[in-house]
Amino acid sequence: MDPSSPQPLLHLVLDRPEIPNNTGNIGRTALAVGARLHLIHPLGFELSEKACRRAGLDYWPSLDWCEHESFDAYSRTRPPRVWLFTTKAERLHWDADFQPGDHLLFGRETRGADPEVHAWIDEFHGPDRRIRLPMVRRTEARSLNLATAVAAAAYEALRQIRGSDWRADRGFPG
């Protein structure tokens, strides 16, 4: 991450992602929407140049991304506005008030966010910062694929941030 680069409209934060294909798809989404991708270790895969080439991540060198050695290291960066996406929230993402520079935080594919992540959100950002994507059949579906959830969340946040000023014929960011 180049500190002189302009600040992105959004930050997509993956806490200990486990599945490389999900992270690759999320990286492509981050690139497409101009978001910075944050990866919190430990990761369930390698991110070496060779591994990225082998996975076909030809866009990875263009991606604005950074790594954090742990959740504690990420939390010490003191991001000003963080939204935790979790199936354990009652509040829907449509009820959030997304603003430029917000961090959208997602837990692991297999377990979601750990209890200490929920506690950190509650203490430093407030319990209203825990939100979920709506699912009509929550019992059977349990949750969405991580890459799908991140894309849905990122585009809703951008819709709110850009409002009616975002027109496809003018491109992004408009």
C-alpha positions, 0 to 999 in steps of 0.5 A: 500500500502506497501511503501517497495513493488517494484514499479509497471510497471503501475498505474490504476487510477479510479476517483470516480468509481460508479459501483462496478462490473467494479471496481472489474473487473479492480482490477482483471486486475490490479492484473493480470498485476502487476499494482497498483490500485488507487481509488479516493473518493467518491466511488459509493459503499463500499469496506469493507471486508464484501462487498468484500467477498459478491461480490466474490472478493477473490483476493482483499487481494492480490491486490496492491491498495490504496485510495485517499480521493479526486481528489485533494488529488491524484493530491497532490501525484504529479504522474510524468506521467499521461495519461487521457483516455477520449472520448474527446481526438483526439489523440489515445492511440497507439500514446502515449509513455507509460513508466514504472510507468505511471498512466492511469487515467479514469473518472466516468462511467456515465460522464467521467472526470470532467473539472477540471481533464482535466484542471489539465492534461493540466496544469501539464502534457500537453494536449497531455496526453489526449488520447482515445481508437479508436472506429469506431462507436463513435456516436452510441457507445459513449464509452466503458465499463470502465473495457473494456477500462482499460484492453485495455489501460493497455495491450497496455501500457504493450506491449509498455513497455515490447516490444518484450521481453514479451513472454508468455512462460517465463511468466510476467514480463519476 
